[in-house]
Amino acid sequence: MDRISSENPAVETLRATVARHGARRKRIDLPEGSLPAGEVVRLVIDGTTYHAKVEGGFADGPHVSGAYDGPDMAREGSGTNRLGEWLEEAGRPVGGSVLLDTIEPEFAYGLRKPGEEVVYEAVEKPKESLANIARDLEDS
């Protein structure tokens, strides 16, 4: 499988901010238009691929408040929130920065601490018809 470094010019990197989400949780506030709102995307953290729903509404800008083991868990916000675990382990405070790498636009992204270089497995977004079949199977 092909691999790509976060330092490769083909990887677009955006700075995102750690924000408070409720009383005790944290989330990642994203630059406007950086990820497709309402969609579940792949989110690679420390070499493991999770799934995250891009949220946001009239009062809130785009953000990710969780990363989960499967796409259904991301849609429902159920299971262990791997994003919360990572933010704590990485010591990322509210108001601090994280870097968001675009591995495959509208499909796969990577999250890392500033100053850290990461190598990702290159992935391609599935053909739309295959994505629809997979979505139908997940919903069954």
C-alpha positions in Angstrom: 0.0 0.0 0.0 1.2 3.5 -0.8 2.1 5.8 2.0 2.3 9.6 2.1 4.0 11.9 4.6 2.2 14.8 6.3 5.1 16.9 4.9 4.3 16.0 1.3 3.2 19.1 -0.7 0.2 17.0 -1.9 -1.2 17.0 1.7 -3.1 20.1 2.5 -2.7 21.0 6.2 -5.0 23.2 8.2 -4.7 24.5 11.7 -7.7 23.7 13.9 -8.5 24.7 17.5 -9.3 22.6 20.5 -12.5 24.0 22.1 -14.8 23.1 25.0 -17.8 20.9 24.1 -20.2 20.9 27.1 -18.9 20.9 30.6 -16.1 18.3 30.4 -15.5 17.4 26.8 -13.4 18.8 24.1 -13.9 19.1 20.3 -12.0 20.3 17.3 -13.2 23.6 15.7 -12.5 23.5 12.0 -11.8 26.2 9.5 -15.0 27.1 7.6 -15.5 24.9 4.5 -12.6 22.6 5.4 -14.7 19.4 5.8 -18.1 18.4 4.4 -20.7 19.3 7.1 -23.1 16.5 8.1 -20.9 13.8 6.6 -19.0 11.0 8.3 -15.4 11.0 7.3 -12.4 8.8 8.1 -10.1 10.4 10.7 -6.6 8.9 11.2 -5.2 9.5 14.7 -1.8 7.9 15.7 -2.0 5.5 12.8 -5.5 4.2 13.5 -8.4 5.0 11.3 -11.6 6.1 13.1 -14.8 7.7 11.8 -16.0 11.2 12.7 -19.2 13.1 11.9 -18.6 16.7 10.9 -21.0 18.8 12.9 -22.0 22.4 12.8 -25.1 24.5 12.7 -26.3 28.1 12.7 -24.7 28.9 16.1 -21.6 26.7 15.7 -19.1 26.5 12.9 -17.9 23.2 11.6 -16.4 20.9 14.3 -15.7 17.3 15.2 -16.6 16.3 18.7 -15.8 12.6 18.5 -13.9 9.8 16.6 -15.4 6.4 16.8 -14.5 2.8 15.7 -17.2 2.6 13.0 -19.3 4.9 10.8 -22.6 4.0 12.6 -21.0 4.8 16.0 -19.9 8.2 14.6 -23.4 9.0 13.3 -25.0 8.1 16.7 -22.1 9.3 18.9 -22.1 5.9 20.6 -19.1 3.9 21.9 -15.7 5.1 23.0 -14.8 8.6 21.9 -11.2 8.1 20.6 -10.9 11.8 19.9 -11.4 12.7 23.6 -8.9 10.0 24.6 -6.3 11.4 22.1 -6.7 15.0 23.1 -6.1 14.1 26.8 -3.1 11.8 26.0 -1.6 14.4 23.7 -2.0 17.1 26.3 -3.9 19.4 23.9 -5.6 22.2 26.0 -8.7 24.1 25.2 -7.6 27.0 23.0 -4.6 25.0 21.7 -3.9 23.9 18.1 -4.0 20.7 16.3 -3.2 20.1 12.6 -5.7 18.6 10.2 -4.2 16.9 7.1 -6.3 16.2 4.0 -5.4 12.6 2.9 -8.3 12.3 0.4 -10.7 15.3 0.2 -14.2 14.8 1.5 -13.2 11.3 2.7 -10.1 10.8 4.8 -8.2 13.2 7.1 -5.4 13.0 9.6 -5.1 14.7 13.0 -1.7 15.4 14.6 0.0 17.7 17.1 1.8 20.7 15.7 5.5 20.0 15.0 4.8 16.2 14.6 5.4 14.5 11.2 3.1 11.6 10.4 3.1 9.0 7.5 -0.4 8.0 6.4 -1.6 5.1 4.2 -2.8 6.6 1.0 -6.5 5.9 0.4 -8.9 6.7 -2.4 -12.5 7.7 -2.0 -14.7 4.8 -3.1 -16.7 5.2 -6.3 -20.1 6.8 -5.6 -22.0 3.6 -6.5 -19.9 1.5 -4.1 -20.3 4.1 -1.4 -24.1 3.9 -1.8 -24.1 0.1 -1.6 -22.0 0.2 1.6 -24.3 2.9 3.1 -27.4 0.7 2.3 -25.7 -2.3 3.9 -24.8 -0.3 7.0 -28.5 0.9 7.3 -29.9 -2.7 7.0 
